[in-house]
Amino acid sequence: MTKSPRAVAQEALRVAQEALPAYSAVTSRKDYTQHQLFAVLALKTFLKTDYRGVVAFLTDCAELRDDLGLKKVPHYSTVCYAEARLLKGGPSWTSSPAPSRLRSRRN
């Protein structure tokens, strides 16, 4: 396990490049790839911060922006919309009850 935000972002970018298409739609503006946004979301989780916090972190860290290939820092709402799109159907770790609680409610 690493404690380096750069290492986390680089690994998330690599994994996303293997698993996701670059853009979610043919008509995308192409400001950011899904790979870059996924890496930003991984960084958000790693830093235990919110959307504005990760954007502020990226604004302050030029090396990290270079690692991710970001020419400009995304607006916090872009990161929020990307999370809704990329993680839809997946678990929400902050708001969903534990699986054991779900089973006990059904019985």
N, CA, C and O of each residue as an XYZ file, in Angstrom:
428
protein
N       0.848     -1.173      0.000
C       0.000      0.000      0.000
C       0.891      1.232      0.000
O       1.834      1.332      0.785
N       0.591      2.140     -0.861
C       1.395      3.345     -0.971
C       0.745      4.511     -0.232
O      -0.465      4.530     -0.005
N       1.554      5.455      0.127
C       1.054      6.677      0.748
C       1.259      7.866     -0.189
O       1.089      9.016      0.217
N       1.618      7.595     -1.419
C       1.895      8.639     -2.391
C       0.662      8.926     -3.259
O       0.183      8.034     -3.959
N       0.149     10.152     -3.219
C      -0.977     10.490     -4.093
C      -0.634     10.332     -5.575
O      -1.486      9.946     -6.376
N       0.609     10.629     -5.935
C       1.017     10.483     -7.339
C       0.980      9.029     -7.772
O       0.525      8.722     -8.874
N       1.453      8.132     -6.919
C       1.449      6.706     -7.262
C       0.021      6.183     -7.408
O      -0.263      5.390     -8.306
N      -0.867      6.620     -6.535
C      -2.270      6.209     -6.602
C      -2.899      6.704     -7.897
O      -3.572      5.944     -8.594
N      -2.684      7.962     -8.216
C      -3.262      8.546     -9.433
C      -2.713      7.867    -10.687
O      -3.469      7.597    -11.621
N      -1.423      7.592    -10.720
C      -0.817      6.941    -11.881
C      -1.369      5.534    -12.072
O      -1.651      5.123    -13.197
N      -1.522      4.799    -10.982
C      -2.057      3.439    -11.074
C      -3.527      3.463    -11.490
O      -3.952      2.646    -12.307
N      -4.297      4.382    -10.943
C      -5.707      4.495    -11.325
C      -5.841      4.852    -12.800
O      -6.723      4.335    -13.486
N      -4.984      5.723    -13.286
C      -4.996      6.093    -14.705
C      -4.685      4.877    -15.571
O      -5.341      4.651    -16.588
N      -3.690      4.101    -15.171
C      -3.313      2.905    -15.932
C      -4.455      1.890    -15.976
O      -4.759      1.338    -17.034
N      -5.078      1.648    -14.841
C      -6.188      0.691    -14.767
C      -7.367      1.170    -15.612
O      -7.983      0.383    -16.330
N      -7.676      2.458    -15.523
C      -8.795      3.010    -16.288
C      -8.534      2.908    -17.784
O      -9.458      2.648    -18.554
N      -7.291      3.108    -18.204
C      -6.960      3.008    -19.625
C      -7.181      1.589    -20.147
O      -7.505      1.400    -21.320
N      -7.011      0.610    -19.294
C      -7.234     -0.778    -19.695
C      -8.723     -1.144    -19.704
O      -9.137     -2.033    -20.448
N      -9.523     -0.464    -18.883
C     -10.903     -0.900    -18.674
C     -11.979     -0.007    -19.288
O     -13.097     -0.465    -19.526
N     -11.662      1.245    -19.543
C     -12.697      2.192    -19.987
C     -12.387      2.764    -21.362
O     -11.221      2.892    -21.737
N     -13.424      3.106    -22.110
C     -13.183      3.869    -23.347
C     -12.744      5.289    -22.959
O     -13.039      5.753    -21.858
N     -12.055      5.959    -23.850
C     -11.550      7.291    -23.544
C     -12.683      8.280    -23.261
O     -12.569      9.115    -22.364
N     -13.765      8.186    -24.017
C     -14.871      9.119    -23.859
C     -16.173      8.353    -23.743
O     -16.326      7.270    -24.307
N     -17.113      8.932    -22.998
C     -18.375      8.238    -22.754
C     -19.332      8.331    -23.934
O     -20.247      7.516    -24.054
N     -19.131      9.316    -24.808
C     -20.013      9.485    -25.968
C     -19.222     10.075    -27.129
O     -18.209     10.746    -26.929
N     -19.687      9.821    -28.320
C     -19.030     10.351    -29.513
C     -19.048     11.875    -29.502
O     -18.131     12.524    -30.006
N     -20.100     12.434    -28.923
C     -20.256     13.885    -28.918
C     -19.629     14.563    -27.700
O     -19.891     15.741    -27.457
N     -18.812     13.851    -26.934
C     -18.159     14.447    -25.765
C     -17.311     15.643    -26.169
O     -16.773     15.691    -27.275
N     -17.196     16.609    -25.262
C     -16.380     17.798    -25.540
C     -14.897     17.465    -25.618
O     -14.130     18.214    -26.223
N     -14.492     16.387    -25.032
C     -13.121     15.899    -25.058
C     -12.140     16.803    -24.299
O     -10.967     16.905    -24.656
N     -12.647     17.457    -23.244
C     -11.766     18.217    -22.358
C     -10.949     17.273    -21.484
O      -9.760     17.493    -21.252
N     -11.606     16.214    -21.001
C     -10.975     15.229    -20.115
C     -11.401     13.841    -20.565
O     -12.534     13.643    -21.003
N     -10.494     12.885    -20.456
C     -10.867     11.505    -20.759
C     -11.499     10.884    -19.515
O     -11.328     11.375    -18.399
N     -12.223      9.809    -19.732
C     -12.772      9.079    -18.586
C     -11.633      8.533    -17.726
O     -11.782      8.383    -16.514
N     -10.507      8.240    -18.352
C      -9.351      7.738    -17.612
C      -8.875      8.791    -16.612
O      -8.618      8.488    -15.447
N      -8.764     10.025    -17.087
C      -8.317     11.112    -16.208
C      -9.308     11.345    -15.078
O      -8.906     11.517    -13.927
N     -10.579     11.352    -15.390
C     -11.595     11.606    -14.372
C     -11.656     10.471    -13.358
O     -11.866     10.714    -12.170
N     -11.475      9.230    -13.815
C     -11.440      8.102    -12.888
C     -10.256      8.245    -11.933
O     -10.386      7.989    -10.736
N      -9.106      8.655    -12.463
C      -7.929      8.844    -11.618
C      -8.167      9.964    -10.600
O      -7.726      9.860     -9.455
N      -8.853     11.022    -11.002
C      -9.187     12.105    -10.072
C     -10.106     11.581     -8.968
O      -9.950     11.941     -7.801
N     -11.062     10.730     -9.341
C     -11.962     10.149     -8.338
C     -11.205      9.229     -7.374
O     -11.494      9.206     -6.177
N     -10.246      8.479     -7.894
C      -9.424      7.627     -7.025
C      -8.626      8.494     -6.061
O      -8.477      8.163     -4.885
N      -8.123      9.595     -6.570
C      -7.371     10.532     -5.739
C      -8.275     11.151     -4.670
O      -7.855     11.333     -3.527
N      -9.497     11.469     -5.039
C     -10.476     12.028     -4.085
C     -10.694     11.053     -2.927
O     -10.716     11.451     -1.762
N     -10.853      9.787     -3.261
C     -11.055      8.766     -2.235
C      -9.796      8.600     -1.383
O      -9.875      8.509     -0.158
N      -8.644      8.563     -2.035
C      -7.377      8.387     -1.338
C      -7.132      9.523     -0.341
O      -6.679      9.293      0.781
N      -7.438     10.742     -0.766
C      -7.203     11.908      0.089
C      -8.320     12.133      1.111
O      -8.206     12.996      1.982
N      -9.399     11.352      1.002
C     -10.554     11.471      1.891
C     -11.064     12.917      1.904
O     -11.227     13.531      2.958
N     -11.307     13.430      0.714
C     -11.765     14.802      0.578
C     -13.004     14.842     -0.302
O     -13.465     13.808     -0.785
N     -13.534     16.019     -0.506
C     -14.710     16.171     -1.364
C     -14.265     16.651     -2.752
O     -13.071     16.735     -3.042
N     -15.250     16.961     -3.597
C     -14.945     17.362     -4.972
C     -14.112     18.638     -5.011
O     -13.132     18.718     -5.751
N     -14.490     19.615     -4.233
C     -13.744     20.877     -4.218
C     -12.340     20.674     -3.653
O     -11.392     21.334     -4.079
N     -12.214     19.769     -2.701
C     -10.906     19.504     -2.118
C      -9.938     18.876     -3.103
O      -8.771     19.264     -3.159
N     -10.406     17.916     -3.876
C      -9.516     17.279     -4.845
C      -9.155     18.246     -5.964
O      -8.038     18.210     -6.482
N     -10.100     19.117     -6.344
C      -9.808     20.128     -7.361
C      -8.757     21.106     -6.835
O      -7.846     21.482     -7.573
N      -8.868     21.517     -5.587
C      -7.875     22.415     -4.985
C      -6.509     21.734     -4.930
O      -5.483     22.366     -5.183
N      -6.501     20.449     -4.598
C      -5.250     19.698     -4.544
C      -4.594     19.653     -5.923
O      -3.385     19.848     -6.043
N      -5.388     19.395     -6.963
C      -4.856     19.366     -8.325
C      -4.356     20.747     -8.761
O      -3.360     20.851     -9.479
N      -5.033     21.782     -8.337
C      -4.619     23.145     -8.671
C      -3.240     23.435     -8.090
O      -2.424     24.107     -8.721
N      -2.983     22.930     -6.891
C      -1.715     23.179     -6.205
C      -0.578     22.261     -6.641
O       0.586     22.560     -6.375
N      -0.887     21.169     -7.294
C       0.136     20.151     -7.589
C       0.331     19.982     -9.099
O      -0.338     19.167     -9.733
N       1.249     20.758     -9.659
C       1.508     20.731    -11.101
C       2.033     19.361    -11.555
O       1.691     18.899    -12.644
N       2.853     18.716    -10.733
C       3.402     17.403    -11.114
C       2.292     16.374    -11.284
O       2.341     15.544    -12.192
N       1.309     16.428    -10.424
C       0.190     15.494    -10.503
C      -0.645     15.760    -11.754
O      -1.081     14.823    -12.423
N      -0.866     17.030    -12.067
C      -1.582     17.368    -13.298
C      -0.829     16.839    -14.512
O      -1.437     16.322    -15.448
N       0.490     16.969    -14.495
C       1.308     16.447    -15.595
C       1.209     14.927    -15.680
O       1.100     14.368    -16.772
N       1.246     14.257    -14.524
C       1.132     12.791    -14.493
C      -0.164     12.329    -15.147
O      -0.194     11.310    -15.837
N      -1.229     13.083    -14.924
C      -2.547     12.709    -15.446
C      -2.801     13.275    -16.837
O      -3.815     12.956    -17.458
N      -1.901     14.104    -17.327
C      -2.084     14.696    -18.642
C      -3.170     15.753    -18.673
O      -3.806     15.961    -19.706
N      -3.384     16.416    -17.564
C      -4.417     17.450    -17.480
C      -3.838     18.794    -17.918
O      -2.876     19.283    -17.326
N      -4.425     19.386    -18.954
C      -4.002     20.715    -19.390
C      -4.623     21.786    -18.507
O      -4.061     22.867    -18.333
N      -5.790     21.475    -17.952
C      -6.449     22.371    -17.005
C      -7.138     21.513    -15.952
O      -7.396     20.330    -16.171
N      -7.425     22.111    -14.831
C      -8.070     21.396    -13.731
C      -9.582     21.384    -13.971
O     -10.172     22.423    -14.266
N     -10.208     20.210    -13.845
C     -11.660     20.164    -14.047
C     -12.398     20.906    -12.936
O     -11.919     20.996    -11.806
N     -13.558     21.427    -13.275
C     -14.437     22.049    -12.289
C     -14.950     20.945    -11.363
O     -15.086     19.795    -11.781
N     -15.231     21.288    -10.127
C     -15.679     20.257     -9.189
C     -16.957     19.570     -9.671
O     -17.160     18.388     -9.392
N     -17.815     20.285    -10.383
C     -19.053     19.660    -10.864
C     -18.761     18.607    -11.936
O     -19.492     17.623    -12.052
N     -17.713     18.807    -12.710
C     -17.317     17.812    -13.708
C     -16.932     16.511    -13.021
O     -17.284     15.427    -13.486
N     -16.211     16.622    -11.919
C     -15.801     15.441    -11.155
C     -17.035     14.755    -10.564
O     -17.124     13.527    -10.549
N     -17.970     15.549    -10.086
C     -19.209     15.011     -9.507
C     -20.014     14.248    -10.562
O     -20.463     13.130    -10.309
N     -20.197     14.841    -11.731
C     -20.940     14.179    -12.806
C     -20.217     12.916    -13.280
O     -20.852     11.913    -13.604
N     -18.888     12.975    -13.316
C     -18.117     11.800    -13.724
C     -18.307     10.664    -12.725
O     -18.409      9.501    -13.116
N     -18.355     10.994    -11.447
C     -18.565      9.959    -10.439
C     -19.922      9.295    -10.627
O     -20.037      8.072    -10.545
N     -20.932     10.090    -10.874
C     -22.275      9.535    -11.082
C     -22.300      8.629    -12.306
O     -22.965      7.594    -12.303
N     -21.579      9.015    -13.345
C     -21.568      8.239    -14.583
C     -20.692      6.985    -14.461
O     -21.105      5.898    -14.865
N     -19.499      7.135    -13.912
C     -18.542      6.025    -13.871
C     -18.858      5.001    -12.788
O     -18.557      3.818    -12.943
N     -19.451      5.441    -11.715
C     -19.692      4.531    -10.593
C     -21.156      4.161    -10.440
O     -21.548      3.610     -9.411
N     -21.972      4.453    -11.448
C     -23.396      4.123    -11.339
C     -23.575      2.621    -11.208
O     -22.885      1.836    -11.857
N     -24.492      2.247    -10.377
C     -24.755      0.835    -10.155
C     -23.797      0.203     -9.159
O     -24.039     -0.903     -8.675
N     -22.712      0.901     -8.854
C     -21.770      0.385     -7.884
C     -22.190      0.780     -6.481
O     -23.098      1.595     -6.312
N     -21.553      0.224     -5.490
C     -21.924      0.539     -4.118
C     -21.535      1.963     -3.744
O     -20.518      2.476     -4.210
N     -22.325      2.584     -2.923
C     -21.983      3.868     -2.343
C     -21.517      3.585     -0.928
O     -22.338      3.295     -0.058
N     -20.251      3.660     -0.683
C     -19.686      3.236      0.588
C     -20.119      4.119      1.741
O     -20.068      3.694      2.895
N     -20.541      5.330      1.454
C     -20.890      6.227      2.548
C     -22.350      6.144      2.934
O     -22.703      6.525      4.049
N     -23.219      5.657      2.048
C     -24.643      5.728      2.353
C     -25.369      4.386      2.382
O     -26.516      4.329      2.826
N     -24.754      3.330      1.933
C     -25.468      2.054      1.906
C     -25.173      1.249      3.164
O     -24.054      1.281      3.677
N     -26.172      0.528      3.659
C     -25.944     -0.310      4.832
C     -25.076     -1.514      4.466
O     -24.981     -1.901      3.301
N     -24.465     -2.076      5.456
C     -23.632     -3.257      5.238
C     -24.485     -4.404      4.710
O     -25.663     -4.494      5.056
N     -23.922     -5.287      3.880
C     -24.697     -6.391      3.321
C     -25.373     -7.259      4.377
O     -26.476     -7.752      4.142
N     -24.739     -7.461      5.537
C     -25.353     -8.296      6.577
C     -26.631     -7.662      7.099
O     -27.581     -8.370      7.435
N     -26.665     -6.338      7.171
C     -27.875     -5.661      7.609
C     -29.001     -5.797      6.586
O     -30.175     -5.884      6.945
N     -28.628     -5.813      5.319
C     -29.637     -5.978      4.275
C     -30.313     -7.337      4.383
O     -31.531     -7.442      4.243
N     -29.526     -8.371      4.631
C     -30.087     -9.713      4.738
C     -31.027     -9.827      5.935
O     -32.081    -10.454      5.833
N     -30.660     -9.231      7.063
C     -31.480     -9.355      8.247
C     -32.798     -8.588      8.089
O     -33.800     -8.981      8.687
N     -32.825     -7.522      7.311
C     -34.062     -6.774      7.095
C     -35.033     -7.552      6.208
O     -36.249     -7.429      6.359
N     -34.513     -8.333      5.308
C     -35.374     -9.079      4.383
C     -36.015    -10.286      5.067
O     -37.088    -10.722      4.652
N     -35.398    -10.818      6.078
C     -35.911    -12.021      6.731
C     -36.943    -11.711      7.770
O     -37.470    -12.622      8.408
